[in-house]
Each structure stands twice: as C-alpha cells, then as structure tokens.
Amino acid sequence: MKKVKNIKFIITLFCILFLSVVSFAQNVTDTITNDLLFKNAKEAAFRKNYSTARDICKRILLKDSMYVDAEVLIGRTFAWEKKYDDARRVFKSVLNKKYGYKDAILAIIDVETWSENYEAAVKYADIGLSFQPNDLELMLKKAKALAYSGGNYEGAKTIVQQVLLKEPENPEGLSLLAFIENAMIRNKVSFFYSLDMFKGFSPAHLGYVEFAHRFKTSTLIGRVNYADRYGYDGLQYELDFYHKINKFGYVYLNGGYSASSNLFPLMRFGVDIYPKLSKHFDLSVGLRYLDFTSKNIFIYTASLGKTFNKTQVLLRTFITFNDSLFGQSYLLQIRQYFKKKETNLTFLAGIGSSPDDNKLFQNNVEAYYLKSYKFQLRLQTRPSLHFMYSVGSGFQNEEYYHTKYRNRFTTEVILSYLF
C-alpha cells in the first residue's frame, strides 16, 4: 500500500513538472515569436510601410497586451503620418499601463513638439524627468520645447549647458545651443552699398542703413535709403513690419516716404499675406501702392515657392494696371542652402520691372511698364554669431526710355552686425 502511494506521488510530481516545463517553453516560444514579429514591424515602419507595421504590432498585442513597445511603435507610425490625435491616444494608453515609460514619454513629447503644443511637450518632459532626473535625452527634449516656444530661451539654454557639461561633444546639444544663442539675438544693424555701371552714362550709387528688432511674434525694420544717380541725390525713409498670426502664417507691411521727388515716389505702401501651406511650400499674395507726383499706381503681386531638401525655388510676379497701360514682371529665385542656413547662394533671373527692385528707385511711373532682362548671383555667409555679410553681382539689359536700351552692371555688398 505504501508503494502504491509513493508511485502515485511520483507520477503526480512528474506531471506537475512536465506541465510546468511545457508552459515555460510555450512562454519562451511566444516571447521569441513576439520579438521576431516586432523586429519585422520595425523594419516595415522604417520602409514607411506604416499600415503593415501596425498590423504586425496588433498581432503581438493580441498575444500579449503588455508588450508596450509594439503599442509605442503603432503610435510612432501615426505620428510619422502626422495623425497626431491618433498618436496621442496610443501613447496615453501606454502610459496608463506603464506610467513614466520612457519610450512612450519621448514619443509623446515629439508629437506635441511637432504639432507646436510646446506647453504639453514640456509637461511630459517633466513627467519623464521625475522618474529619470539626469536623463540627457529627456533634458534635450524639454530644452527643445522651451526653445521652440520662443518664451524661455534662458531656461532652455541652462538645460542644454547642463547636458554639455556631462557630454561636451553631444551633437544634438551643440546644435540646439547654437539655435538658442541665435534665437536670443534680437537686433541687427545692416549697411548696404550698390554700384551700377553703364556705358555712356554716369555711375549710379545706392546705399542704406537699416535697423531691425525682433519681438516674440513680430519683426520691425527701419531703413534710410540714399541714392545718387541721374544727377540727383536724395533720401527715402521706410518701415517694414512682419507679424506671425498663430498657425495661419504671417503678414508683411511696408511704408515709405521721400521728399526727393526726382528719385523716389512721394509715398509707398505694401502688404503681403503669407498663409501657411506646408513645410515645403510658400505662397503669398499682395499689393503695392506708389504715390508719384504725377499719378498713383497699384501693383498686384503673388509668389509661389517650393523647397527641395536644401534648395528653394521661388517664382514671383508683379502686375500693374494704369489707364490703358499694362505692365508685368516675373522673377525666378533659386537659393541653395549649405550646412548652415545663413550660408547660401542665390541666383535671380527676371523679366520686367518691379517695385521691390532697389535699382528702380526713381519717381517715374512709366518705368514700371518698360522692358528689362536681368540676372544676378548673390552669396551670403555668417562667419560668426554676430557678423554676416553678402556680396553680389548682376547684369541687366533694360529699356530706360521707350525703345531705348542700355546695359547695367551691378556690384553690391551688405554688412550686418547682430546682437
């Protein structure tokens, strides 16, 4: 009887151990299978097959609802598609399961930053830092949100400097510090000089002194233009104003006055509206008003631009109506940016005359209906934080009087000090 009991005990113990081993093996197999599936999901996501990546992640979550990395990847794919509300919903679900989970925190900070909800981005960064107060990645995310909001550059700079104390060569930290230091610059003084040479005509000189101040959402520019040409010299006073309108875009206003009636319009006004289309497209529509001593004219303008990686292509037109006269001009601008945006090379080609062309500073309404063909090349660079300069050269074949043409060779330079 005792032997039977011992045999039953051994059999029972063997069954328990066998079932435990089988269960453990099954769990290991499921884990390996899920890990392989997750690897496939990441590969699909990196190939921008976002729908496929999400389907794979959902299969994983059906097996293991706590496999939160799969859920984070689903949210990431929504964010990459700019479906920010869907991404937020997923990340908040993850944080409800694992509050303070770093990958979900980093992902939702990105979503809030990309959608320009900087206050929310800072809030989530603070949540992450409450769990990992010395995490450099979270610190940089918070600094970026503070800097991009435009409201706390000092706070952002302090955080970045703390990161660079621990990792002096941190590339993201160095790049963000440069951005912050540049954003903290509010003022710029510029000096411009242009020399125009003609065959059979006296040289023409144009210069200006300009002061610009940047506010949080606006920039105000005051400028004094001086011209010496056609046997006359004189001054013109101008104001430019740029104002950002929340997420709509921005508006540009211009006003000018001159008592030098031989060189400038008596008064001028301008307005451009730049609605925000997308990151790579620019559009504007606007109007110019010029008050001459003899008559006044309105000039209508529009532009469309497209950015390809580091190359910007912009086409602008000016249309002028006045009594029976009709004037039109077109300007093509191609700008190539280099490693730093402030260093760029600009090529200009134009047909016709425009009120924004500083070579046309003269009180002659007929000039806006004359023909001209121009080409210009301009190089701008910023060798240091506080100094920037630009040099350019151009050629223009212009109709200076009805059916009479001449060639204009232009050299110009701009020196700017930023502080």
Buried (B, 14 or more C-beta within 10 A) or exposed (E): EEEEEEEEEEEEEEEEEEEEEEEEEEEEEBEEBBEEBBEBBBEBBEEEBBEBBBEBBEBBBEEBEEBBBBBBBBBBBBBBEEBBEBBBEBBEBBBEEEEEBBBBBBBBBBBBBBBEBBEBBBBBBEBBBEEBEEBBBBBBBBBBBBBBBBEBBEBBBEBBEBBBEEEEEBEBBBEBBEBBEBBEEEEBEBBBBBBBEBEEEEEBBBBBEBEBEBEEEEBBBEBEBBBBBEEEEBBBBBEBBBEBEEEEBBBBBBBBBBEBBBBBBBBBBBBBBBEBEEEEEBBBEBEBBBBBEEEBBEBBBBBBBBBEEEEBBBBBBBBBEBEEEEBBBBBBBBBEBEEEEBBBBBEBBBBBBBBBBEBBBBBBBBBBBBBBBBBBEBEBBBEEEEEBBBBBEBEBEBBBEEEEEBEBBBEBEBBBEBE
